[in-house]
Amino acid sequence: MVRKWLAFGLAWALILGGAFLAHSIQTQRGTTVSEVRIAAAPGVTVSGLLYTPRNATAATPAPAVLISHGYINTREMQSPFAIELARRGFVVLSMDMTGHGYSGGIVGTADFGGPAALRYLRSLPVVDRANVGLEGHSMGGGPILAAAAEIPDGYRSIVLEGSTPGLLGAKAPANPRNLAVVFGQFDEFAGLMWQVPKGSLVATSPKLQKVFGLTGPVEVDHIYGSVADGTARVLLNPPVTHPWEHFSQAGVGGAIGWFQKTLPAPHARPLNDQVWLWKEIGTLISFVGMVWLILATFELLLASKTFAGLNHAAEPLAERRDLRWWLAFAITAGLPAITYFPLMKIGQIVFPTALTPQWIQNQLLVWALGTALISLAIGLVLRRGRPSFTPNWGLSIGAAAATMGLAYASLVLVDAVFKVDYRFWVLGMKPLDAARAGMLPVYLIGWTAFFLISLRGLAANLAVRGEGLVAQVGWAKAAMSLGFLVLVVWQYATLFTTGLLATPTEPLNVIVAIQFIPLLAVVGVIAAYTYRRTNSYVPGALICALLISWYVTSGTANHWRPGFAPELPGASARR
């Protein structure tokens, strides 16, 4: 029992230690990080994190920058920019676009929330209103360009990271002031953004040349025009992908360098002086601690009188890894990756509704449930016998709820005390606000069905009798995540050698797939561990359903709200 409590304590040490590290990085130089809510439209607010360095006071206002994340992300995704700019003395407002994070409305409401956010930032006594910059990644160019168009005298310079003017019909100024375009040589959205096949060819884009006022190719790293006159233009073309543009020294440094040139930086630093990665390492440690907490909490519950009835040694069917086992492994690992693109495309027809307002999550559930049904049919053919499970539905539901309730509470605590969440790069978990918590139950039903089917098959087909804990967890982790690992490696190996993805028409879904490598690995760990302790797939399936439905719901965009059309800006024009 002592070991169980030690494991539980270690989980909390990882959670709190990682969160403290992240907090200490984002509050360097006396920076404070605070929540803000901004009225953007009737009944719609925009949420944000306000980074205020010590040097910014009402007596000594500081230059400021409004920054925005891209599609199906949240304000925390831009923390590398916020941290580095705040270290250099800038006030930073990192906003949630409407339809994302804690902001209201749907995608595109109130010009993505950009104009309201800029007005709020300029209203702060600690902000030097004559020196305000704007930065947006991908769809995040929408809110900042809309703000620039609506408040043309409200900013001095703009950085577009992997973005473009007029994306998806969003409004933008005809002649943006002091514009820097940072676009990766391997950006997966080169065709959508600048109408060129590869990011390395962006300098030849007629659209970009028009923005720069040129009739020929743009010279990379060359500053055109005059900063003083507001006509400056520069193109940076670092060797990064679209998601690396906001998670690399080159991408972050490009924005920092431009703002230090176009705004008076109170504490200018070299571009390679960047510490934001340590914040990400801290929140990654906390994420690992949360997974550990799930396992440790479940173990303590099994030791209690209330849940003692769940204890049961696993009874796998397989005696060894024979041909049938390897075939089942290949199907378990490969099928989700094989069905991913076609079922995600079919899922587009499941339009947002009042009960299912998140279009991307609707597509993911079509993929998940479709894959589960296919695997169920294949499993009926390949099964080696009738597995013996000992499900106790009542205790399983209670244990899953208690386990995930504590995991969720840990994040609420970390958010309240340290103002960070659990994340690393494209992986991120946030507490749910009331609106998103209300969406969760319907999505939870779908994810529960998926995990009950898939984890039953995992236990029935891949558990081997007499296998040790490390081996069983390792094989389950590989079976759940290997297919997506191969898929992503194939895509990016092709991109880095040819300049194009293996499926160049699927850039968004390729990027979405990246996060499923660690997520499905975590699912494999939980599934194998809980099955081994209970001889049941049910507790693990319920825990994973709660985990993934929470994860997706908290980080995915809303496309339906009463009174709003469920489509992106400009969709009707494109049709």
C-alpha positions in Angstrom: 0.0 0.0 0.0 2.9 2.3 0.7 4.1 1.9 -2.9 0.7 2.9 -4.2 0.7 6.1 -2.2 4.3 6.8 -3.3 3.2 6.5 -6.9 0.3 8.8 -6.2 2.6 11.3 -4.6 5.1 11.1 -7.5 2.3 11.9 -9.9 1.4 15.1 -8.0 5.1 16.0 -7.8 5.3 15.8 -11.6 2.1 17.8 -12.1 3.0 20.6 -9.7 6.7 20.6 -10.5 6.1 20.9 -14.2 3.5 23.5 -13.7 5.8 25.6 -11.5 8.6 25.4 -14.1 6.2 26.5 -16.8 4.8 29.3 -14.6 8.3 30.6 -13.7 9.2 30.8 -17.4 6.2 32.8 -18.5 6.5 35.2 -15.6 10.1 36.1 -16.1 11.1 39.8 -15.6 8.2 40.2 -13.3 5.6 39.5 -15.9 2.0 38.8 -14.7 -0.4 36.6 -16.6 -4.1 37.3 -16.1 -7.4 36.3 -17.6 -9.4 38.9 -19.5 -12.9 38.8 -21.1 -13.8 41.3 -23.8 -17.3 42.1 -25.2 -17.1 41.5 -28.9 -20.8 41.3 -30.0 -24.2 41.0 -28.3 -23.9 37.9 -26.1 -20.4 37.1 -27.3 -17.2 37.6 -25.4 -13.6 37.1 -26.4 -11.2 35.5 -23.8 -7.5 36.2 -23.6 -4.4 35.9 -21.5 -2.8 39.3 -20.8 1.0 39.3 -20.2 2.0 42.5 -18.4 5.8 43.0 -17.8 7.0 44.9 -14.8 8.1 47.8 -16.9 4.6 48.5 -18.2 2.8 51.0 -15.9 0.4 53.8 -16.3 3.3 56.2 -15.8 5.5 54.4 -18.3 3.2 52.7 -20.9 4.8 50.0 -23.0 4.4 48.9 -26.6 2.0 46.0 -27.0 1.2 43.2 -29.3 -2.1 41.4 -30.0 -1.5 37.7 -31.0 -3.8 35.0 -32.3 -3.7 31.3 -32.7 -4.9 29.3 -35.7 -7.8 27.1 -36.4 -8.8 24.4 -33.8 -6.2 25.8 -31.4 -6.4 28.1 -28.4 -4.6 31.1 -26.9 -2.0 28.9 -25.1 -0.7 27.8 -28.5 0.9 31.3 -28.9 2.7 31.3 -25.6 6.1 31.1 -27.3 5.5 34.5 -28.8 3.9 35.9 -25.7 6.7 34.8 -23.4 9.5 36.1 -25.6 7.7 39.4 -26.3 6.9 40.0 -22.6 10.6 39.2 -21.7 11.5 42.1 -24.1 9.1 44.5 -22.3 6.0 44.3 -24.5 2.5 44.0 -23.1 0.9 41.0 -24.9 -2.7 40.0 -25.3 -3.0 36.4 -26.5 -6.6 36.0 -27.6 -9.0 33.0 -28.2 -10.6 33.5 -31.6 -14.4 33.4 -31.5 -15.6 29.8 -31.5 -12.4 28.7 -29.8 -11.2 28.2 -26.3 -13.2 30.3 -23.8 -14.5 32.8 -26.5 -18.1 32.8 -27.5 -19.8 32.7 -30.9 -18.6 30.4 -33.7 -15.7 30.5 -36.1 -15.7 34.0 -37.7 -18.2 35.7 -35.3 -17.4 39.4 -34.9 -14.5 39.2 -37.3 -13.0 36.4 -35.3 -13.0 38.8 -32.3 -10.0 40.7 -33.5 -11.3 44.3 -33.6 -12.7 44.0 -30.1 -9.5 42.5 -28.8 -7.4 45.4 -30.3 -9.7 48.0 -28.9 -9.4 46.4 -25.4 -5.6 46.2 -25.7 -5.4 49.9 -26.7 -7.6 50.9 -23.9 -5.2 49.7 -21.2 -3.4 52.5 -19.3 -0.2 50.4 -19.4 -0.2 50.3 -23.2 1.5 52.8 -25.4 -1.2 53.2 -28.0 1.1 54.7 -30.6 3.1 51.4 -30.7 1.0 48.4 -31.1 1.8 45.3 -33.2 -0.3 42.4 -34.5 0.6 38.8 -35.0 -1.4 35.8 -36.1 -0.7 32.3 -37.1 -2.6 30.6 -39.9 -6.3 31.4 -39.5 -5.1 33.7 -36.7 -4.3 36.2 -39.5 -8.1 36.7 -39.7 -8.7 38.5 -36.4 -5.6 40.6 -36.6 -6.1 41.7 -40.2 -9.8 42.4 -39.5 -8.6 44.5 -36.5 -6.2 46.4 -38.8 -8.9 47.0 -41.4 -11.4 48.3 -38.8 -8.9 50.3 -36.8 -6.4 51.5 -39.4 -4.6 53.9 -37.1 -4.5 51.5 -34.2 -1.3 49.6 -35.0 2.2 50.1 -36.4 3.2 46.6 -37.7 1.9 43.1 -38.5 3.5 39.7 -38.6 1.7 36.9 -40.5 3.0 33.5 -39.5 1.9 30.9 -42.1 -1.1 33.2 -43.0 -2.3 35.4 -45.7 -4.7 38.4 -46.2 -8.3 37.5 -47.0 -8.1 33.9 -45.8 -11.6 32.3 -46.0 -13.1 35.7 -46.9 -12.0 37.5 -43.8 -11.6 41.3 -44.3 -8.1 42.8 -44.4 -6.6 46.2 -45.2 -5.6 46.8 -48.8 -2.2 48.0 -47.7 -1.2 46.6 -44.3 1.3 48.8 -42.4 4.8 47.4 -41.9 4.1 43.8 -42.8 6.3 40.8 -42.2 5.3 37.4 -43.8 6.9 34.4 -42.1 6.1 31.4 -44.2 7.9 28.0 -43.9 9.6 26.3 -46.8 7.6 23.2 -45.9 4.3 24.8 -45.0 1.6 22.4 -45.7 -0.9 25.2 -46.7 1.1 26.9 -49.4 -1.6 26.4 -52.0 -4.4 27.7 -49.8 -2.4 30.7 -48.4 -0.4 31.9 -51.4 -1.5 29.8 -54.4 1.9 28.1 -54.9 2.4 24.4 -54.7 5.3 24.5 -52.2 6.2 26.8 -49.3 9.7 27.2 -50.8 8.1 28.9 -53.8 6.2 31.5 -51.8 8.5 34.3 -53.1 7.1 33.6 -56.6 3.5 34.0 -55.5 1.7 36.6 -57.6 -0.6 37.3 -54.6 2.4 37.9 -52.3 4.1 40.1 -55.0 0.9 42.2 -55.2 0.9 42.6 -51.4 4.6 43.7 -51.6 3.9 46.0 -54.6 6.2 44.1 -56.9 6.0 42.6 -60.3 8.6 39.9 -59.8 9.8 37.5 -57.2 10.1 38.8 -53.6 13.7 38.7 -52.3 13.7 36.7 -49.0 15.0 38.7 -45.9 15.1 41.9 -47.9 13.2 44.8 -46.3 11.2 46.8 -48.9 9.8 50.2 -48.2 10.2 52.3 -45.1 9.4 51.4 -41.5 9.0 55.1 -40.6 6.5 55.6 -43.4 4.6 52.3 -42.5 5.4 50.8 -46.0 8.0 48.2 -44.9 7.6 44.7 -46.2 9.8 41.6 -45.5 9.5 37.9 -46.4 11.1 35.3 -44.1 11.1 31.7 -45.5 12.6 29.5 -42.8 12.9 25.7 -43.3 9.9 24.8 -41.1 6.4 23.3 -41.4 3.1 25.1 -40.7 2.9 23.9 -37.0 6.6 24.6 -36.5 6.1 28.3 -37.4 4.8 28.9 -33.9 7.0 26.3 -32.3 10.5 27.0 -33.5 13.3 29.4 -32.9 13.1 30.5 -36.5 9.3 31.2 -36.5 9.2 32.9 -33.1 12.4 34.7 -33.8 11.0 36.1 -37.1 8.2 37.8 -35.2 10.4 39.1 -32.4 12.9 40.5 -34.9 10.2 42.4 -36.8 8.6 43.9 -33.7 12.0 44.9 -32.4 12.6 46.7 -35.7 9.2 48.4 -36.0 8.3 49.0 -32.3 10.4 50.4 -29.5 11.4 47.3 -27.6 12.0 48.3 -23.9 14.4 45.3 -23.4 15.6 44.2 -26.8 17.4 40.8 -26.8 19.1 38.7 -29.5 16.7 36.7 -31.5 18.3 33.4 -30.4 17.8 34.3 -26.8 14.6 32.3 -26.3 13.4 30.4 -23.3 9.8 29.5 -24.2 10.7 25.8 -24.8 11.2 25.3 -21.1 7.6 26.4 -20.5 6.5 23.7 -22.9 8.8 21.1 -21.2 7.2 22.1 -17.9 3.6 21.6 -19.2 4.7 18.3 -20.8 6.0 17.1 -17.4 2.6 18.0 -16.0 0.8 16.1 -18.7 2.9 13.0 -18.0 2.1 13.5 -14.3 -1.6 13.6 -15.1 -1.4 10.2 -17.0 0.6 8.8 -14.0 -2.1 10.2 -11.7 -4.8 8.4 -13.6 -3.0 5.0 -13.1 -2.1 5.7 -9.5 -5.6 6.8 -8.6 -7.1 3.7 -10.2 -4.7 1.6 -8.3 -5.6 3.2 -5.0 -9.3 2.7 -5.8 -8.8 -1.0 -6.4 -7.2 -1.2 -2.9 -10.3 0.4 -1.3 -13.3 -1.6 0.0 -15.7 0.2 -2.3 -13.9 -0.9 -5.5 -12.3 -4.1 -4.3 -14.8 -6.1 -6.5 -13.0 -4.9 -9.6 -9.8 -6.8 -8.7 -9.3 -9.8 -10.9 -6.2 -11.2 -12.6 -6.3 -11.0 -16.4 -7.2 -14.1 -18.4 -5.8 -13.6 -21.9 -6.7 -16.0 -24.6 -3.3 -16.0 -26.5 -0.6 -18.3 -25.2 2.1 -16.8 -27.5 2.6 -14.4 -30.4 1.7 -16.7 -33.3 0.6 -15.8 -36.8 -2.9 -14.9 -35.7 -1.5 -12.6 -33.0 0.7 -10.7 -35.5 -2.2 -10.4 -37.9 -4.4 -8.9 -35.2 -1.6 -6.6 -34.2 -1.2 -5.4 -37.8 -4.9 -4.7 -38.1 -5.2 -3.0 -34.8 -2.2 -0.7 -35.6 -2.9 -0.2 -39.3 -6.7 0.1 -39.7 -7.2 3.4 -37.9 -4.5 5.0 -40.1 -5.9 3.4 -43.3 -9.4 4.6 -42.6 -8.4 8.0 -41.3 -8.5 10.1 -44.5 -11.6 8.5 -46.2 -13.7 8.5 -43.0 -12.7 12.0 -42.1 -13.9 13.1 -45.5 -17.2 11.3 -45.1 -17.5 12.9 -41.7 -17.7 16.4 -43.3 -21.4 15.7 -44.1 -22.2 15.5 -40.4 -22.9 19.2 -40.1 -22.7 21.1 -36.8 -25.9 21.1 -34.8 -27.1 22.3 -31.4 -26.1 18.9 -29.9 -22.9 18.4 -31.9 -21.5 21.9 -32.7 -17.9 21.0 -33.4 -17.4 20.1 -37.0 -13.9 18.5 -36.6 -15.1 16.4 -33.6 -18.0 15.2 -35.7 -15.6 14.1 -38.3 -13.3 12.4 -35.8 -16.3 10.5 -34.4 -17.3 9.3 -37.8 -13.7 8.0 -38.3 -13.6 6.5 -34.8 -17.0 4.7 -34.9 -16.5 3.6 -38.6 -13.1 2.1 -37.8 -14.5 0.4 -34.7 -17.3 -1.3 -36.7 -14.8 -2.4 -39.3 -12.4 -3.8 -36.7 -15.4 -5.5 -35.0 -16.3 -7.3 -38.2 -12.7 -8.3 -38.8 -12.4 -9.5 -35.2 -15.3 -11.8 -35.6 -13.5 -13.6 -38.4 -10.1 -13.7 -36.7 -11.1 -14.5 -33.1 -9.4 -17.4 -31.5 -12.1 -18.2 -29.1 -14.5 -16.6 -26.7 -12.6 -14.3 -24.3 -13.4 -14.5 -20.6 -14.0 -11.0 -19.1 -15.2 -10.0 -15.7 -16.9 -6.7 -16.3 -18.6 -5.0 -13.4 -20.4 -2.1 -15.0 -21.4 -0.3 -11.8 -18.0 -0.4 -10.2 -16.3 0.3 -13.5 -18.4 3.5 -14.1 -17.7 4.6 -10.5 -14.0 4.0 -10.7 -13.7 5.7 -14.1 -15.6 8.8 -12.9 -13.6 9.0 -9.7 -10.3 8.6 -11.6 -11.0 11.2 -14.2 -12.6 13.5 -11.7 -9.4 13.7 -9.8 -7.4 14.1 -13.1 -9.6 17.0 -14.1 -9.4 18.6 -10.7 -5.6 18.5 -11.0 -5.8 20.6 -14.1 -8.3 23.0 -12.6 -5.8 23.5 -9.7 -2.9 24.0 -12.0 -4.8 26.5 -14.0 -5.9 28.5 -11.0 -2.5 28.6 -9.2 0.0 28.7 -12.1 -2.1 29.8 -15.1 -0.9 27.0 -17.3 -2.5 23.9 -18.7 -1.2 20.4 -19.8 0.4 20.7 -23.2 3.3 20.3 -25.6 3.2 21.7 -29.1 0.0 20.4 -30.8 -1.0 18.4 -27.7 -3.0 20.4 -25.2 -5.6 19.9 -22.5 -7.7 22.8 -20.9 -10.4 22.9 -18.3 -13.8 23.2 -19.8 -15.9 26.3 -19.6 -19.7 25.9 -19.0 -20.6 26.0 -22.7 -18.1 23.3 -23.6 -19.0 21.2 -20.5 -22.6 21.2 -21.8 -21.4 19.8 -25.2 -19.4 17.0 -23.6 -22.2 14.4 -22.7 -23.3 13.9 -26.3 -19.8 13.5 -27.6 -19.0 11.2 -24.6 -21.6 8.8 -25.8 -19.8 8.4 -29.2 -16.3 8.1 -27.7 -17.5 5.6 -25.2 -18.9 3.3 -27.9 -15.6 3.6 -29.8 -13.4 2.7 -26.9 -15.7 -0.1 -25.6 -15.4 -1.8 -29.0 -11.7 -1.0 -29.7 -10.3 -1.8 -26.2 -12.4 -5.0 -26.0 -10.6 -6.1 -29.2 -7.2 -5.1 -27.9 -7.7 -7.2 -24.7 -9.2 -10.1 -26.5 -6.7 -10.3 -29.4 -3.3 -8.9 -28.1 -3.0 -9.7 -24.4 -0.7 -12.7 -24.0 -0.9 -15.1 -21.0 2.0 -14.8 -18.5 3.3 -11.6 -20.0 4.9 -9.0 -17.7 3.5 -5.5 -17.1 6.1 -3.7 -19.1 5.8 -5.9 -22.1 2.0 -5.9 -22.1 1.8 -2.1 -21.8 4.5 -1.6 -24.4 2.7 -3.8 -27.0 -0.6 -2.2 -26.3 0.9 1.3 -26.7 2.5 0.2 -30.0 -0.7 -1.4 -31.3 -2.7 1.8 -30.6 -0.2 4.4 -31.9 2.1 2.7 -34.5 -0.3 3.2 -37.4 -0.5 7.0 -36.9 3.3 7.1 -36.3 3.9 5.5 -39.7 1.3 7.7 -41.4 2.8 10.9 -40.1 6.4 9.8 -40.8 5.4 8.9 -44.4 3.7 12.3 -44.9 6.6 14.3 -43.6 9.3 12.2 -45.2 7.6 12.9 -48.5 7.2 16.6 -47.6 10.9 17.0 -46.7 12.1 15.3 -49.8 9.6 16.6 -52.4 8.2 19.7 -50.9 4.7 18.2 -50.9 2.8 16.0 -48.5 2.1 12.4 -49.6 -1.6 13.5 -49.6 -1.2 17.2 -50.5 -4.9 17.9 -50.5 -5.2 16.8 -46.8 -2.9 19.3 -44.9 -5.3 19.9 -42.0 -6.0 16.3 -41.4 -2.3 15.5 -41.6 -1.6 18.1 -38.9 -4.5 16.8 -36.8 -3.1 13.3 -37.0 0.2 14.3 -35.3 -1.5 14.6 -31.9 -3.0 11.1 -32.2 0.4 9.5 -31.9 0.9 10.5 -28.2 -2.9 10.3 -27.4 -3.3 6.8 -28.7 -0.1 5.7 -27.0 -1.6 7.0 -23.7 -4.8 5.1 -24.5 -2.8 1.9 -25.0 -1.1 2.4 -21.6 -4.4 2.9 -19.7 -6.1 0.1 -21.6 -3.4 -2.5 -20.8 -2.9 -1.5 -17.2 -6.6 -1.5 -16.3 -7.2 -4.8 -18.1 -4.3 -6.4 -16.3 -5.7 -5.4 -12.9 -9.4 -6.2 -13.6 -9.7 -8.7 -16.4 -12.0 -6.2 -18.0 -11.8 -3.7 -20.9 -14.7 -1.6 -19.4 -12.8 0.5 -16.9 -10.1 1.5 -19.4 -12.6 2.2 -22.1 -14.6 4.5 -19.8 -11.5 6.3 -18.6 -10.2 6.8 -22.2 -13.7 8.0 -23.4 -13.7 10.6 -20.7 -10.1 11.6 -21.4 -10.5 12.0 -25.2 -13.9 13.6 -25.2 -12.6 16.2 -22.7 -9.4 16.7 -24.8 -11.2 17.2 -28.1 -14.1 19.2 -26.8 -11.8 21.7 -25.0 -9.6 22.3 -27.9 -11.8 22.1 -31.0 -13.7 25.0 -32.7 -17.4 25.5 -32.5 -19.4 25.9 -35.7 -22.9 26.2 -34.5 -24.7 28.7 -32.3 -28.3 30.0 -32.3 -28.6 32.7 -34.9 -25.4 31.9 -36.7 -24.9 29.9 -40.0 -22.7 26.8 -39.5 -20.0 27.8 -42.0 -16.8 29.7 -42.3 -16.6 33.3 -43.5 -16.7 33.4 -47.3 -18.1 29.9 -47.7 -21.1 31.0 -49.6 -19.0 33.1 -51.9 -16.8 30.1 -52.6 -19.8 28.0 -53.5 
